[in-house]
Amino acid sequence: MGGLARFCVLALVLMVATNVILRYLFSIGPVSLQELEWHLVSPIALLGLSYSMKHRADVRIDFLYERFSVRLRALVDLLSSLLTVAIGGIIAWLSIFYVIQSYNLNEGSPDPGGLAFRYLLKAFIPLGFGLLLLQGVADCFRALIQLRNPDNAMPVAAQLTAEEPV
């Protein structure tokens, strides 16, 4: 999913550049291109969320966290992972009905020349938060293992080198 999010970032950059060139050099500003720009933000944010957590690239208060003992770090990780699971599960569950409603209405853009099939865009909400839930479960297991054996520090994905097995 991280690869798909990265691809969407590249597509967004190319789409914005194309839209700027069309608008300022040719005085053309298609609504569908403008909508596609913000449609690409959804998979970037929602798929990139769990990917960044997997690689520990999420926002953390490291200046405090670094000073904690291994056991306290594991406890903080466990509590934050449980919260992540709860939030991911609740939002994923609630958003499924939102996507179904959009699908049943065959929702599209209200703007003339806009994009159809808006439910495809909205489907990234339960997918993204479902992935967040799964990453939270994985982080819970990592924290539990760390709590049981604090002397054996487990590397996270961002700390792995090319020589170490994943």
N, C-alpha and C positions, 0 to 999 in steps of 0.2 A: 504494500500500500504506500510505503514511502516513495517508491519509484514512480507510482502514479501521481502522487502529490508533487514530486519534482518535475514530472512532465507537464503538469498543469501550470507550474510556475513559469516554465519555459514558454508554454503556449500563451500564457497571460502577457508576458513581456513582448512576445511577437505580435499579439493581438493589439496591445496598446500602441506599439510602434506603427503598425499598419493603420490603425484608426487615426492616429495623429497625422500620418502622411496623407491619407485620404482626405481628412478634414482640411488641412492647411495648404496642401498643394493642389487638390482637385475640387475643393469645396463640396465634398461628399461626406455625409455622416450617417451611415445606415444604423437604424435603431437596433437591428439584430446584432451587429458587431458590438455595440455599446452594452447590450444586455449580456452577450457572451462573456464580456470582460468580467462582470460581477458574478456571472455563473461559475466562472473558473475559480473564484475566491473560495467558494464553498468546499470543493474537494481539497483545496490547499489547506484550509484551516481544519476541517473535520478529519481528514485522513492524516494530516501532519501532526495532529495533537497526540495520538497514541504512539506514532513513530518517534516523536521527540521525547516522549516519556521513556520509551524503550531504551533510547540512547542517552538518557539522563541529560538531555539538552533543554529540559523544562526549567522554568524559573524557580530557583531555590534561594534560601537565605544561607548561602554557604559560609559566610563569616561566622555564623553561630554553629552551624551543623558540623563544621570541621573540628570544632573544639569539643564536641561530644565524644563520649566513649563509644566503642563499637556496639555495645549492647544498647545504649541509648539511641544511637543512630538507627539501629534495627527497629527499635520500638517506634521511633518517629516515622520511619518508612512504613511500618505495619499499619499504624493509625492513618497515615495519609493514603495508603493503598486501599484500606477499607472504605475511606471516604470517597475515593475515586470510583471504587466498585459501586457504591450506593448511588452516587451522582450519575455515573454512566448508565447504570441499569434503569434508573427512574426516567431519565431523559430519553433513552432509547425506547423504552416501553411507551411512554406518552406520545412520542413523535410518530410511532407507527400508525396511529389512528389519523394523525395529521396528513401523512403521506397517502393513506387509503382514501381519505376524503378528497384530496387533490386529484387522485387517480380517477375516482368515481365521477368527479366533475369535469374531467378531461381539461384541467386548468391550464391555461396558457397565459401569455402576456396580455395585459389589458391595452398595451400600446399598439397602434397600427404598425405592422412590419416587425413586431416583436417575435420572440421565440415561443414555440408551442411546447407541450409536454413538460410543464413546470414541475410535475410530480417527480420527474427523474432527478431534478436538482434537489428537491426536498428529500429524496430517498437517501441522500448523503447524511442526513441528520441521524436517523437510527443506525446507519452503518458506522458512521464516525464514533458515535457514543457507545455502540456495541463493541467496537474495537478498543475504545477506552476502557470499558468494563473488563475485557479480556486482559488488557495490559495491567490493569489494577490487580486482577487475580494472580497474574505472573509475579508482580511485585510483592504481593502478599506472601507467596511461597518463598520468594527470595529472602524477604525479611524474616520469615519464620525459621528458615534454615540458618540465617545469620544469628538469630536469637539463640538457637539450640547449640550452635558451635561458633562462638564469637572469635575464637583464635584462628579460624580458617576463613579469611576474608574472601568473599566471592567477587570476582571481577564483573563489572557491568559491561554492556555491549560497547559503550564509548571508550572503555579503558582497554579493550582487547587489542592485541597487536596482530599483525598478519600471521605470525608464527603460531599463535595460540588457537586451539580448536574452538569453534563457536558452540 
